[in-house]
Amino acid sequence: MRSRGVTARVPAKVNLQLSVGPLGSDGFHEVTTVFQAISLFDDVTVATADKGEGIKISITGQTSGGVPADNSNLAVKAAQLMIKNYDLPQDLVIKLKKEIPVAGGMAGGSADAAGVIVGLDSLFELGLSRDVMESVGSKIGSDVPFSICGGVAIGTGRGDQITPALAKGSYNWVLALSGQGLATPSVYQECDRLREGLSIAAPVVSEPLMQALRAGDAKALGKALTNELQPAACSLRPALRLALDVGVDYGALGGIVSGSGPTVAFLVSDDDHAMDLTVALSSSGVVSSVVRASGPTNGARIIESF
């Protein structure tokens, strides 16, 4: 049997705002977040396989180290759920070409799951709406729906209830990457420890941040960046504070730990500013590598069929 397949391209994300409510009785925190998809991508290929092969996954690319190649991979979980929900053939090949950092607070695993959902919808001509695909994605992980949506969006609940947001302009980012990831549950536990005994309000969207996005005002956006997990991430990984200091010293419009970290995202004014900060961070000795990106960009989309 000749294999048929498609390749989906899926973006990384930064959280322009991440506000975290108190720990709920279900063991989760209610969050309010504002996502922006940026031009750092994984390519996810899904293809039919011979009967009896099951789901096979292979992983290549710059950030493939440490990515599980078994059923714990979110891409495999997404395939299993799509097979179950839509009675699809159980034999598939999944190929991940990774550029998004692993455990970096940029939704790398969630992006791969999103790529599988969008890819299988296209491969088997299911005709699912984006809303339906986002609903499927929310069963896999809280960042998966946004990876399908892309652009700029507000996330509520666990971050999986997505509302596209009005936003103008394009933004330049310099991303300081760490050689070692941070586990999201550990960061939330540290956040709870640091806030013990404090009264924590329900999270709400930052109006100054939304005004900056509607106006396309990068300076105002830089001032409005907030992440309530940042103190916890810096507590677990003190070098993140040093990286943030370098960004401030070199005039970044704003700097923020993305999601649960440890990636630090700096908003800069233009390409020249991005180059200066890239050089400064690279020579600082406090980060493992530096990449540049822009946003917003599209969510998961098909780039090839074969």
C-alpha positions in Angstrom: 0.0 0.0 0.0 1.3 3.4 -1.0 1.6 5.7 2.1 -0.3 9.0 2.1 0.5 11.8 4.4 0.5 15.5 5.2 2.9 17.9 7.0 1.6 20.5 9.4 3.7 23.5 10.6 3.0 24.6 14.2 4.3 27.6 16.1 5.9 28.2 19.5 4.1 30.6 21.8 5.0 33.2 24.3 2.7 34.3 27.2 2.4 38.1 27.2 0.4 37.7 30.4 0.1 34.8 32.7 -2.0 35.3 35.8 -2.5 32.4 38.2 -5.4 31.9 40.6 -5.3 30.0 43.8 -4.9 26.2 43.8 -8.3 24.6 43.3 -9.8 21.6 45.0 -9.2 19.7 41.7 -5.5 20.2 42.0 -5.4 22.8 39.2 -5.1 26.6 39.1 -7.4 28.8 37.1 -5.4 31.0 34.8 -5.9 33.9 32.6 -3.3 34.3 29.9 -2.6 36.2 26.6 -0.8 34.1 24.1 1.1 35.2 21.0 2.3 32.6 18.4 5.8 33.3 17.2 7.9 32.3 14.2 9.7 29.3 15.7 8.2 26.1 14.3 8.0 22.3 14.5 7.0 20.4 11.4 4.7 17.4 12.1 4.2 14.8 9.4 1.4 12.2 9.8 1.1 9.3 7.2 -0.7 6.1 6.8 1.2 2.8 7.5 0.8 -0.9 6.8 -1.8 -2.7 8.8 -0.5 -4.0 12.1 2.2 -1.4 12.4 0.4 0.6 15.1 1.6 4.2 15.8 5.3 4.8 15.1 7.0 8.1 15.9 10.4 9.4 14.9 12.0 12.7 16.1 14.7 14.8 14.4 15.7 18.5 14.5 17.7 21.0 16.6 15.7 20.4 19.8 15.0 16.7 19.5 17.1 15.7 22.5 15.1 14.5 25.4 11.8 14.3 23.5 10.1 10.9 24.4 9.6 8.6 21.4 6.9 6.5 23.1 3.2 6.8 24.1 4.0 9.5 26.6 4.6 11.9 23.7 1.7 14.3 23.3 1.7 13.8 19.5 1.0 10.1 20.1 -1.7 10.9 22.6 -3.3 13.2 20.1 -3.2 10.5 17.4 -4.8 7.9 19.8 -7.6 10.3 20.7 -8.3 11.2 17.1 -8.3 7.5 16.1 -10.8 6.8 18.9 -13.1 9.8 18.3 -13.3 9.5 14.5 -12.8 5.8 13.9 -9.5 6.3 12.0 -7.1 3.6 10.9 -4.9 2.6 13.8 -1.6 2.4 11.8 0.2 5.7 11.5 3.7 7.1 11.1 4.4 10.4 12.9 7.5 12.4 12.2 8.5 15.4 14.3 11.1 17.9 13.1 11.7 20.0 16.1 12.8 23.6 16.5 10.8 24.6 19.5 12.7 24.1 22.8 11.7 21.1 25.0 10.2 21.9 28.4 11.0 25.6 27.6 7.6 27.2 28.4 6.9 27.6 24.7 4.4 24.8 24.1 6.7 22.5 22.1 4.9 19.3 23.0 1.5 20.9 22.7 2.4 22.2 19.3 3.2 18.7 18.1 -0.2 17.4 19.4 -1.9 20.3 17.5 0.0 19.4 14.4 -1.3 15.8 14.6 -4.9 16.9 15.1 -4.8 19.3 12.1 -2.8 16.8 10.1 -5.2 13.9 10.6 -8.2 16.2 9.9 -6.6 17.0 6.5 -5.3 13.5 5.7 -8.7 11.8 6.3 -10.8 14.8 5.1 -12.8 15.0 8.3 -13.8 18.6 7.7 -13.6 19.5 11.4 -14.0 23.1 12.4 -11.2 24.9 14.3 -13.4 25.0 17.3 -13.9 21.3 17.3 -10.2 20.6 16.8 -9.4 23.0 19.7 -11.9 21.0 21.9 -10.2 17.8 21.0 -6.8 19.4 21.8 -8.0 20.6 25.2 -8.3 16.9 26.2 -4.5 16.5 25.5 -3.1 19.6 27.2 -4.0 23.2 28.1 -1.8 24.8 25.4 -2.9 22.6 22.5 -6.0 24.6 21.6 -3.9 27.8 21.2 -1.3 26.0 19.1 -4.2 25.2 16.7 -5.6 28.8 16.9 -2.4 30.8 16.6 -2.2 34.6 16.3 -3.0 36.4 19.5 -5.6 35.0 21.9 -6.8 35.1 25.5 -6.8 31.8 27.3 -9.0 31.2 30.4 -9.9 28.2 32.6 -6.6 26.1 32.5 -5.6 28.2 29.5 -7.5 26.0 27.1 -10.6 28.1 26.6 -9.5 30.3 23.7 -10.8 33.6 22.5 -9.0 35.3 19.6 -7.9 38.9 20.5 -7.8 42.1 18.5 -4.2 43.0 17.9 -2.3 45.2 15.4 1.3 45.1 14.3 4.2 42.7 14.3 6.6 42.3 17.2 10.3 41.3 17.3 11.5 38.8 20.0 14.9 37.6 21.2 14.6 34.3 23.1 17.2 33.3 25.6 17.1 29.5 25.8 18.3 27.3 28.7 20.2 24.0 28.2 17.9 22.3 30.7 14.1 22.4 30.9 11.8 23.1 33.8 8.9 20.8 34.6 5.6 22.8 34.7 4.2 21.0 37.8 7.4 21.9 39.8 7.0 25.6 38.8 3.4 25.6 40.0 4.3 23.9 43.2 7.0 26.5 43.8 4.5 29.3 43.0 2.2 27.9 45.7 5.0 27.7 48.2 6.0 31.3 47.6 2.4 32.5 47.9 1.6 30.5 51.0 -0.6 32.5 53.4 -1.3 35.2 50.8 -4.8 36.0 49.6 -4.8 35.3 45.8 -7.4 37.0 43.6 -9.1 35.4 40.6 -7.1 36.1 37.5 -8.3 38.8 35.0 -7.0 40.1 31.7 -4.7 43.1 31.9 -6.4 46.1 30.3 -3.1 48.0 29.7 -1.7 44.9 27.8 -4.8 44.6 25.6 -4.8 48.4 24.9 -1.1 48.1 23.8 -2.0 45.1 21.5 -5.0 47.0 20.0 -2.8 50.0 19.3 0.1 48.0 18.0 2.3 49.8 20.5 5.5 47.7 21.2 6.8 50.0 24.0 3.5 49.9 25.9 3.4 46.1 25.4 6.9 45.7 26.8 5.9 47.6 30.0 2.7 45.5 30.3 4.3 42.0 30.1 3.5 40.0 33.3 4.0 36.4 34.4 3.0 35.3 37.9 5.0 32.1 37.5 8.2 34.1 36.9 9.2 34.4 40.6 8.8 30.6 41.0 10.8 29.9 37.8 13.6 32.3 39.0 13.6 30.7 42.4 14.1 27.2 40.9 16.6 28.6 38.3 18.4 31.7 39.6 20.3 32.2 36.4 17.0 33.4 34.8 17.3 36.6 36.9 20.8 37.2 35.3 19.4 36.8 31.8 16.5 39.2 32.6 19.1 41.7 33.9 21.1 41.5 30.7 18.0 42.3 28.7 17.2 45.3 30.9 20.8 46.5 30.5 20.6 46.4 26.7 17.4 48.3 26.6 14.8 45.5 25.8 11.3 47.0 25.7 10.3 44.2 28.1 11.5 40.8 29.3 9.5 37.9 30.6 9.9 34.2 31.4 7.6 32.5 28.9 5.0 30.3 30.6 6.6 28.1 33.2 10.1 28.8 31.8 13.0 28.5 31.5 12.9 30.4 28.1 13.2 34.2 28.6 11.5 36.2 25.9 12.7 39.8 25.3 10.6 42.2 23.2 12.8 44.5 21.1 12.1 47.5 18.8 13.7 46.4 15.5 16.2 44.1 13.8 19.3 46.1 14.9 18.2 46.1 18.5 17.5 42.3 18.2 21.1 41.8 16.9 22.7 43.8 19.7 20.8 41.9 22.4 21.5 38.6 20.8 25.2 39.3 20.9 25.0 40.5 24.5 23.1 37.4 25.7 25.3 35.0 23.7 28.5 36.5 25.3 27.0 36.7 28.8 27.5 33.1 29.7 24.1 32.8 31.4 22.1 31.2 28.5 22.8 28.2 26.4 21.7 29.7 23.1 19.8 32.6 21.6 17.2 32.7 18.8 15.2 35.5 17.2 11.6 35.3 16.2 8.7 37.6 15.3 5.0 37.4 16.0 2.1 36.9 15.7 2.0 34.1 13.2 -0.5 31.5 12.1 -1.5 28.5 14.2 -1.1 24.9 12.9 -1.5 24.7 9.2 -0.8 22.2 6.4 2.3 23.0 4.3 2.6 19.7 2.3 0.5 16.7 1.2 1.9 13.6 -0.5 
